[in-house]
Amino acid sequence: MNETYRNIAVVIEIGNSIKYLRNGLAEIQNISAANDFYDPPLIYLSGGLERLFKSMLCLNYKEKTGQLPNYKELMEGKNGHDIEFLKSKIEKICIPIDRPFAQMDYDIITKDDLINTICKVLSAYGKKARYFNLDAILGTEQEFDAKNEWEKIETLVLKDFYGERKYFKLLEKPQMLEKMYKKSNEILVSRIEFFLRAITRQFIFGNFSINSKTFVFEIEAFTDIDDNQIGKTDYRQFQNHEWIKRK
């Protein structure tokens, strides 16, 4: 394949990954007591992370070898949708950023339990749960219910926020359900924003690729989030082509 086009495709793919992730956050914000359609956030987030991780790894491979990898060289025999595997490789090429505003970035990339749980669910969804109900129709055994696993994440963050005792008391009040969904959405979007900001800052301040800074325009939707803006953006208000003003 033409090498010039392969390099252009990296730019396109990084831009697309950010659009997927923006849409994923918007779809989390759409979840409510009346809307339990979890496929859109799962599809967008799993697709976005897979594309972003693979693009970063391709750039790093080129940094080391002088050329972009083929599929076998990139995935090393793993399932192509294995986000946990891709994240483990990403962790090895990320570095702590020696800037006061980014001191916590490396920890959220490598050590954050909630992010790791989210990636685990998204990985399983991409590998084997995208067609959960269709598999059931066709008589194929399917053990991983991604919707149920995402609801467990929502429960986890709400118990952590309210405390277990208050959480169960609130569940007894139907009028509080909408407020609880809104809070879990806010917490999840905020934590994912922290993670995406940390990952995309590696393009600017990391050293995984000498050419990574050339992608600043594609990634600024997340690199430019200030701490006081975390969790405050309503991604549902923006079309894919629209710039999210952060400053």
ZADO-1210 file (C-alpha; in nm, 4 decimals, padded with zeros to 6 digits):
<atoms>
<atom x="00.0000" y="00.0000" z="00.0000" code="MET" pos="1"/>
<atom x="00.1102" y="00.3562" z="-00.0693" code="ASN" pos="2"/>
<atom x="00.3099" y="00.4784" z="00.2323" code="GLU" pos="3"/>
<atom x="00.1939" y="00.8371" z="00.1906" code="THR" pos="4"/>
<atom x="-00.1667" y="00.7275" z="00.2235" code="TYR" pos="5"/>
<atom x="-00.0836" y="00.5105" z="00.5254" code="ARG" pos="6"/>
<atom x="00.0563" y="00.8171" z="00.7005" code="ASN" pos="7"/>
<atom x="-00.2468" y="01.0269" z="00.6053" code="ILE" pos="8"/>
<atom x="-00.4695" y="00.7505" z="00.7394" code="ALA" pos="9"/>
<atom x="-00.3081" y="00.7872" z="01.0832" code="VAL" pos="10"/>
<atom x="-00.4248" y="01.1499" z="01.0965" code="VAL" pos="11"/>
<atom x="-00.7755" y="01.0494" z="00.9904" code="ILE" pos="12"/>
<atom x="-00.7891" y="00.7650" z="01.2403" code="GLU" pos="13"/>
<atom x="-00.6821" y="00.9789" z="01.5363" code="ILE" pos="14"/>
<atom x="-00.9434" y="01.2378" z="01.4419" code="GLY" pos="15"/>
<atom x="-01.2060" y="00.9666" z="01.4122" code="ASN" pos="16"/>
<atom x="-01.1109" y="00.8184" z="01.7483" code="SER" pos="17"/>
<atom x="-01.1772" y="01.1523" z="01.9184" code="ILE" pos="18"/>
<atom x="-01.5170" y="01.1767" z="01.7468" code="LYS" pos="19"/>
<atom x="-01.6040" y="00.8262" z="01.8631" code="TYR" pos="20"/>
<atom x="-01.5063" y="00.9152" z="02.2196" code="LEU" pos="21"/>
<atom x="-01.7001" y="01.2420" z="02.2157" code="ARG" pos="22"/>
<atom x="-02.0062" y="01.0521" z="02.0970" code="ASN" pos="23"/>
<atom x="-01.9488" y="00.7902" z="02.3649" code="GLY" pos="24"/>
<atom x="-01.9561" y="01.0550" z="02.6371" code="LEU" pos="25"/>
<atom x="-02.2697" y="01.2057" z="02.4824" code="ALA" pos="26"/>
<atom x="-02.4392" y="00.8656" z="02.4890" code="GLU" pos="27"/>
<atom x="-02.3484" y="00.8165" z="02.8554" code="ILE" pos="28"/>
<atom x="-02.5218" y="01.1467" z="02.9188" code="GLN" pos="29"/>
<atom x="-02.8291" y="01.0132" z="02.7367" code="ASN" pos="30"/>
<atom x="-02.8714" y="00.7223" z="02.9786" code="ILE" pos="31"/>
<atom x="-03.1638" y="00.7768" z="03.2123" code="SER" pos="32"/>
<atom x="-03.4358" y="00.5927" z="03.4011" code="ALA" pos="33"/>
<atom x="-03.6353" y="00.5924" z="03.0767" code="ALA" pos="34"/>
<atom x="-03.3435" y="00.5134" z="02.8444" code="ASN" pos="35"/>
<atom x="-03.1395" y="00.2009" z="02.9189" code="ASP" pos="36"/>
<atom x="-03.0035" y="00.1619" z="02.5645" code="PHE" pos="37"/>
<atom x="-02.6375" y="00.0992" z="02.6507" code="TYR" pos="38"/>
<atom x="-02.5154" y="-00.0163" z="02.3108" code="ASP" pos="39"/>
<atom x="-02.4358" y="00.3358" z="02.1814" code="PRO" pos="40"/>
<atom x="-02.1962" y="00.4329" z="02.4637" code="PRO" pos="41"/>
<atom x="-02.0377" y="00.0869" z="02.4532" code="LEU" pos="42"/>
<atom x="-01.9955" y="00.0956" z="02.0756" code="ILE" pos="43"/>
<atom x="-01.8518" y="00.4461" z="02.0665" code="TYR" pos="44"/>
<atom x="-01.6231" y="00.4164" z="02.3673" code="LEU" pos="45"/>
<atom x="-01.4838" y="00.0755" z="02.2735" code="SER" pos="46"/>
<atom x="-01.4326" y="00.1870" z="01.9131" code="GLY" pos="47"/>
<atom x="-01.2783" y="00.5167" z="02.0157" code="GLY" pos="48"/>
<atom x="-01.0297" y="00.3703" z="02.2617" code="LEU" pos="49"/>
<atom x="-00.9348" y="00.0914" z="02.0235" code="GLU" pos="50"/>
<atom x="-00.8661" y="00.3388" z="01.7442" code="ARG" pos="51"/>
<atom x="-00.6754" y="00.5828" z="01.9660" code="LEU" pos="52"/>
<atom x="-00.4626" y="00.3124" z="02.1288" code="PHE" pos="53"/>
<atom x="-00.3820" y="00.1453" z="01.7979" code="LYS" pos="54"/>
<atom x="-00.2886" y="00.4786" z="01.6387" code="SER" pos="55"/>
<atom x="-00.0521" y="00.5593" z="01.9258" code="MET" pos="56"/>
<atom x="00.1062" y="00.2154" z="01.9045" code="LEU" pos="57"/>
<atom x="00.1478" y="00.2485" z="01.5280" code="CYS" pos="58"/>
<atom x="00.3245" y="00.5828" z="01.5750" code="LEU" pos="59"/>
<atom x="00.5494" y="00.4322" z="01.8400" code="ASN" pos="60"/>
<atom x="00.6290" y="00.1332" z="01.6175" code="TYR" pos="61"/>
<atom x="00.7256" y="00.3740" z="01.3402" code="LYS" pos="62"/>
<atom x="00.9406" y="00.5680" z="01.5888" code="GLU" pos="63"/>
<atom x="01.1343" y="00.2501" z="01.6676" code="LYS" pos="64"/>
<atom x="01.1511" y="00.0870" z="01.3251" code="THR" pos="65"/>
<atom x="01.1041" y="00.3655" z="01.0716" code="GLY" pos="66"/>
<atom x="00.7861" y="00.2175" z="00.9298" code="GLN" pos="67"/>
<atom x="00.4246" y="00.1567" z="01.0278" code="LEU" pos="68"/>
<atom x="00.3397" y="-00.1966" z="01.1458" code="PRO" pos="69"/>
<atom x="00.1184" y="-00.4549" z="00.9834" code="ASN" pos="70"/>
<atom x="-00.1666" y="-00.6163" z="01.1748" code="TYR" pos="71"/>
<atom x="00.0373" y="-00.9086" z="01.3043" code="LYS" pos="72"/>
<atom x="00.3152" y="-00.6830" z="01.4276" code="GLU" pos="73"/>
<atom x="00.0654" y="-00.4590" z="01.6057" code="LEU" pos="74"/>
<atom x="-00.1575" y="-00.7178" z="01.7742" code="MET" pos="75"/>
<atom x="00.0943" y="-00.9967" z="01.8407" code="GLU" pos="76"/>
<atom x="-00.1704" y="-01.2654" z="01.7918" code="GLY" pos="77"/>
<atom x="-00.4274" y="-01.1016" z="02.0220" code="LYS" pos="78"/>
<atom x="-00.7898" y="-01.0284" z="01.9354" code="ASN" pos="79"/>
<atom x="-00.8038" y="-00.6975" z="01.7489" code="GLY" pos="80"/>
<atom x="-01.0705" y="-00.5611" z="01.9851" code="HIS" pos="81"/>
<atom x="-00.8763" y="-00.6471" z="02.3020" code="ASP" pos="82"/>
<atom x="-00.8698" y="-00.3041" z="02.4661" code="ILE" pos="83"/>
<atom x="-00.7128" y="-00.4395" z="02.7854" code="GLU" pos="84"/>
<atom x="-00.4176" y="-00.5720" z="02.5838" code="PHE" pos="85"/>
<atom x="-00.3876" y="-00.2458" z="02.3913" code="LEU" pos="86"/>
<atom x="-00.4022" y="-00.0425" z="02.7124" code="LYS" pos="87"/>
<atom x="-00.1278" y="-00.2554" z="02.8672" code="SER" pos="88"/>
<atom x="00.0930" y="-00.1737" z="02.5674" code="LYS" pos="89"/>
<atom x="00.0001" y="00.1952" z="02.5876" code="ILE" pos="90"/>
<atom x="00.1033" y="00.2065" z="02.9539" code="GLU" pos="91"/>
<atom x="00.4539" y="00.0984" z="02.8528" code="LYS" pos="92"/>
<atom x="00.5011" y="00.3894" z="02.6122" code="ILE" pos="93"/>
<atom x="00.3532" y="00.6596" z="02.8366" code="CYS" pos="94"/>
<atom x="00.5694" y="00.8539" z="03.0818" code="ILE" pos="95"/>
<atom x="00.5037" y="01.0709" z="03.3885" code="PRO" pos="96"/>
<atom x="00.4822" y="01.4303" z="03.2685" code="ILE" pos="97"/>
<atom x="00.7087" y="01.6665" z="03.4602" code="ASP" pos="98"/>
<atom x="00.4623" y="01.9540" z="03.4662" code="ARG" pos="99"/>
<atom x="00.2649" y="02.0731" z="03.7735" code="PRO" pos="100"/>
<atom x="-00.0673" y="02.0519" z="03.5861" code="PHE" pos="101"/>
<atom x="-00.0108" y="01.6926" z="03.4784" code="ALA" pos="102"/>
<atom x="00.1406" y="01.5221" z="03.7811" code="GLN" pos="103"/>
<atom x="-00.1554" y="01.2837" z="03.8212" code="MET" pos="104"/>
<atom x="-00.1809" y="01.1894" z="03.4534" code="ASP" pos="105"/>
<atom x="00.0421" y="00.8830" z="03.4682" code="TYR" pos="106"/>
<atom x="-00.1428" y="00.7400" z="03.7672" code="ASP" pos="107"/>
<atom x="-00.4833" y="00.7626" z="03.6010" code="ILE" pos="108"/>
<atom x="-00.3392" y="00.6003" z="03.2877" code="ILE" pos="109"/>
<atom x="-00.1778" y="00.3125" z="03.4755" code="THR" pos="110"/>
<atom x="-00.3418" y="00.2706" z="03.8166" code="LYS" pos="111"/>
<atom x="-00.7015" y="00.3933" z="03.8159" code="ASP" pos="112"/>
<atom x="-00.9294" y="00.1057" z="03.9192" code="ASP" pos="113"/>
<atom x="-01.2451" y="00.2563" z="03.7680" code="LEU" pos="114"/>
<atom x="-01.0770" y="00.3190" z="03.4327" code="ILE" pos="115"/>
<atom x="-00.9402" y="-00.0354" z="03.4341" code="ASN" pos="116"/>
<atom x="-01.2883" y="-00.1723" z="03.5060" code="THR" pos="117"/>
<atom x="-01.4366" y="00.0362" z="03.2254" code="ILE" pos="118"/>
<atom x="-01.1679" y="-00.0861" z="02.9855" code="CYS" pos="119"/>
<atom x="-01.2311" y="-00.4449" z="03.0918" code="LYS" pos="120"/>
<atom x="-01.6026" y="-00.4122" z="03.0089" code="VAL" pos="121"/>
<atom x="-01.5340" y="-00.2335" z="02.6804" code="LEU" pos="122"/>
<atom x="-01.2767" y="-00.4970" z="02.5883" code="SER" pos="123"/>
<atom x="-01.5177" y="-00.7828" z="02.6510" code="ALA" pos="124"/>
<atom x="-01.7886" y="-00.5962" z="02.4635" code="TYR" pos="125"/>
<atom x="-01.5646" y="-00.5487" z="02.1596" code="GLY" pos="126"/>
<atom x="-01.4403" y="-00.9070" z="02.1601" code="LYS" pos="127"/>
<atom x="-01.7548" y="-01.1048" z="02.2312" code="LYS" pos="128"/>
<atom x="-02.0621" y="-00.9119" z="02.3459" code="ALA" pos="129"/>
<atom x="-02.1574" y="-00.6811" z="02.0591" code="ARG" pos="130"/>
<atom x="-02.4143" y="-00.9344" z="01.9390" code="TYR" pos="131"/>
<atom x="-02.5323" y="-01.0612" z="02.2782" code="PHE" pos="132"/>
<atom x="-02.9014" y="-01.0834" z="02.1878" code="ASN" pos="133"/>
<atom x="-02.8393" y="-01.1965" z="01.8315" code="LEU" pos="134"/>
<atom x="-02.6219" y="-01.4764" z="01.9682" code="ASP" pos="135"/>
<atom x="-02.9106" y="-01.5767" z="02.1943" code="ALA" pos="136"/>
<atom x="-03.1444" y="-01.5822" z="01.8954" code="ILE" pos="137"/>
<atom x="-02.9015" y="-01.8049" z="01.7070" code="LEU" pos="138"/>
<atom x="-02.8555" y="-02.0368" z="02.0042" code="GLY" pos="139"/>
<atom x="-02.4955" y="-01.9378" z="02.0717" code="THR" pos="140"/>
<atom x="-02.3901" y="-01.9441" z="02.4353" code="GLU" pos="141"/>
<atom x="-02.3029" y="-01.5957" z="02.5532" code="GLN" pos="142"/>
<atom x="-02.1796" y="-01.5445" z="02.9069" code="GLU" pos="143"/>
<atom x="-02.0911" y="-01.1745" z="02.9058" code="PHE" pos="144"/>
<atom x="-02.3809" y="-00.9280" z="02.9279" code="ASP" pos="145"/>
<atom x="-02.2204" y="-00.5878" z="02.8677" code="ALA" pos="146"/>
<atom x="-02.5343" y="-00.3953" z="02.9651" code="LYS" pos="147"/>
<atom x="-02.5438" y="-00.5702" z="03.3003" code="ASN" pos="148"/>
<atom x="-02.1715" y="-00.5100" z="03.3535" code="GLU" pos="149"/>
<atom x="-02.2051" y="-00.1380" z="03.2763" code="TRP" pos="150"/>
<atom x="-02.4942" y="-00.1126" z="03.5211" code="GLU" pos="151"/>
<atom x="-02.2620" y="-00.2653" z="03.7826" code="LYS" pos="152"/>
<atom x="-02.0174" y="00.0175" z="03.7145" code="ILE" pos="153"/>
<atom x="-02.2975" y="00.2707" z="03.7640" code="GLU" pos="154"/>
<atom x="-02.3875" y="00.1050" z="04.0937" code="THR" pos="155"/>
<atom x="-02.0234" y="00.1045" z="04.2000" code="LEU" pos="156"/>
<atom x="-01.9731" y="00.4767" z="04.1462" code="VAL" pos="157"/>
<atom x="-02.3037" y="00.5662" z="04.3119" code="LEU" pos="158"/>
<atom x="-02.2274" y="00.3569" z="04.6196" code="LYS" pos="159"/>
<atom x="-01.8896" y="00.5248" z="04.6396" code="ASP" pos="160"/>
<atom x="-02.0471" y="00.8700" z="04.6044" code="PHE" pos="161"/>
<atom x="-02.3473" y="00.8334" z="04.8356" code="TYR" pos="162"/>
<atom x="-02.2262" y="00.5582" z="05.0640" code="GLY" pos="163"/>
<atom x="-02.3876" y="00.2147" z="05.0505" code="GLU" pos="164"/>
<atom x="-02.6549" y="00.2822" z="05.3122" code="ARG" pos="165"/>
<atom x="-02.7763" y="00.6063" z="05.1528" code="LYS" pos="166"/>
<atom x="-02.7614" y="00.4495" z="04.8076" code="TYR" pos="167"/>
<atom x="-03.0085" y="00.1752" z="04.9001" code="PHE" pos="168"/>
<atom x="-03.2353" y="00.4270" z="05.0699" code="LYS" pos="169"/>
<atom x="-03.2431" y="00.6375" z="04.7542" code="LEU" pos="170"/>
<atom x="-03.3297" y="00.3295" z="04.5476" code="LEU" pos="171"/>
<atom x="-03.6483" y="00.2986" z="04.7508" code="GLU" pos="172"/>
<atom x="-03.7623" y="00.6385" z="04.6190" code="LYS" pos="173"/>
<atom x="-03.8662" y="00.6187" z="04.2508" code="PRO" pos="174"/>
<atom x="-03.8621" y="00.9982" z="04.2236" code="GLN" pos="175"/>
<atom x="-03.4875" y="00.9926" z="04.2923" code="MET" pos="176"/>
<atom x="-03.3946" y="00.7576" z="04.0075" code="LEU" pos="177"/>
<atom x="-03.3471" y="01.0299" z="03.7490" code="GLU" pos="178"/>
<atom x="-03.1192" y="01.2239" z="03.9824" code="LYS" pos="179"/>
<atom x="-02.9157" y="00.9082" z="04.0492" code="MET" pos="180"/>
<atom x="-02.8706" y="00.8343" z="03.6791" code="TYR" pos="181"/>
<atom x="-02.7619" y="01.1935" z="03.6221" code="LYS" pos="182"/>
<atom x="-02.5066" y="01.1658" z="03.9016" code="LYS" pos="183"/>
<atom x="-02.3607" y="00.8355" z="03.7786" code="SER" pos="184"/>
<atom x="-02.3371" y="00.9787" z="03.4266" code="ASN" pos="185"/>
<atom x="-02.1570" y="01.2850" z="03.5598" code="GLU" pos="186"/>
<atom x="-01.9084" y="01.0773" z="03.7594" code="ILE" pos="187"/>
<atom x="-01.8342" y="00.8420" z="03.4691" code="LEU" pos="188"/>
<atom x="-01.7951" y="01.1208" z="03.2143" code="VAL" pos="189"/>
<atom x="-01.5673" y="01.3106" z="03.4521" code="SER" pos="190"/>
<atom x="-01.3386" y="01.0144" z="03.5157" code="ARG" pos="191"/>
<atom x="-01.3197" y="00.9248" z="03.1465" code="ILE" pos="192"/>
<atom x="-01.2390" y="01.2885" z="03.0667" code="GLU" pos="193"/>
<atom x="-00.9513" y="01.2796" z="03.3173" code="PHE" pos="194"/>
<atom x="-00.8238" y="00.9628" z="03.1498" code="PHE" pos="195"/>
<atom x="-00.8584" y="01.0939" z="02.7948" code="LEU" pos="196"/>
<atom x="-00.6911" y="01.4204" z="02.8894" code="ARG" pos="197"/>
<atom x="-00.4006" y="01.2257" z="03.0373" code="ALA" pos="198"/>
<atom x="-00.3671" y="01.0014" z="02.7315" code="ILE" pos="199"/>
<atom x="-00.3870" y="01.2832" z="02.4779" code="THR" pos="200"/>
<atom x="-00.1384" y="01.4972" z="02.6723" code="ARG" pos="201"/>
<atom x="00.1149" y="01.2255" z="02.5894" code="GLN" pos="202"/>
<atom x="00.0943" y="01.3465" z="02.2287" code="PHE" pos="203"/>
<atom x="00.2250" y="01.6860" z="02.3435" code="ILE" pos="204"/>
<atom x="00.4509" y="01.6104" z="02.6383" code="PHE" pos="205"/>
<atom x="00.5304" y="01.2409" z="02.5991" code="GLY" pos="206"/>
<atom x="00.8038" y="01.0783" z="02.3961" code="ASN" pos="207"/>
<atom x="00.6342" y="00.7807" z="02.2293" code="PHE" pos="208"/>
<atom x="00.6696" y="00.9450" z="01.8875" code="SER" pos="209"/>
<atom x="00.8710" y="01.2385" z="01.7580" code="ILE" pos="210"/>
<atom x="00.5784" y="01.3248" z="01.5282" code="ASN" pos="211"/>
<atom x="00.3044" y="01.3090" z="01.7923" code="SER" pos="212"/>
<atom x="00.2827" y="01.6871" z="01.8360" code="LYS" pos="213"/>
<atom x="00.1625" y="01.7194" z="01.4759" code="THR" pos="214"/>
<atom x="-00.1742" y="01.5766" z="01.5876" code="PHE" pos="215"/>
<atom x="-00.2543" y="01.8535" z="01.8379" code="VAL" pos="216"/>
<atom x="-00.5509" y="01.9796" z="01.6357" code="PHE" pos="217"/>
<atom x="-00.7110" y="01.6338" z="01.6291" code="GLU" pos="218"/>
<atom x="-00.6845" y="01.5775" z="02.0051" code="ILE" pos="219"/>
<atom x="-00.7549" y="01.9227" z="02.1520" code="GLU" pos="220"/>
<atom x="-01.1114" y="01.8315" z="02.2489" code="ALA" pos="221"/>
<atom x="-00.9555" y="01.6514" z="02.5463" code="PHE" pos="222"/>
<atom x="-00.6081" y="01.8016" z="02.5930" code="THR" pos="223"/>
<atom x="-00.7572" y="02.1457" z="02.6551" code="ASP" pos="224"/>
<atom x="-00.9971" y="02.0562" z="02.9386" code="ILE" pos="225"/>
<atom x="-00.9241" y="02.2563" z="03.2529" code="ASP" pos="226"/>
<atom x="-00.9864" y="02.0988" z="03.5931" code="ASP" pos="227"/>
<atom x="-01.2850" y="02.3274" z="03.6508" code="ASN" pos="228"/>
<atom x="-01.4392" y="02.2090" z="03.3219" code="GLN" pos="229"/>
<atom x="-01.4225" y="01.8372" z="03.4008" code="ILE" pos="230"/>
<atom x="-01.7726" y="01.6919" z="03.3958" code="GLY" pos="231"/>
<atom x="-01.9274" y="02.0192" z="03.2799" code="LYS" pos="232"/>
<atom x="-01.9459" y="01.9659" z="02.9033" code="THR" pos="233"/>
<atom x="-02.2745" y="01.8514" z="02.7539" code="ASP" pos="234"/>
<atom x="-02.1403" y="01.6528" z="02.4579" code="TYR" pos="235"/>
<atom x="-02.4925" y="01.6072" z="02.3245" code="ARG" pos="236"/>
<atom x="-02.4924" y="01.9705" z="02.2128" code="GLN" pos="237"/>
<atom x="-02.2128" y="01.9274" z="01.9583" code="PHE" pos="238"/>
<atom x="-02.2075" y="01.7874" z="01.6077" code="GLN" pos="239"/>
<atom x="-01.9032" y="01.5810" z="01.5118" code="ASN" pos="240"/>
<atom x="-01.7520" y="01.8631" z="01.3077" code="HIS" pos="241"/>
<atom x="-01.8003" y="02.1280" z="01.5769" code="GLU" pos="242"/>
<atom x="-01.5069" y="02.2485" z="01.7860" code="TRP" pos="243"/>
<atom x="-01.5624" y="02.2245" z="02.1610" code="ILE" pos="244"/>
<atom x="-01.4469" y="02.5558" z="02.3021" code="LYS" pos="245"/>
<atom x="-01.2531" y="02.4939" z="02.6232" code="ARG" pos="246"/>
<atom x="-01.0718" y="02.8211" z="02.6950" code="LYS" pos="247"/>
</atoms>
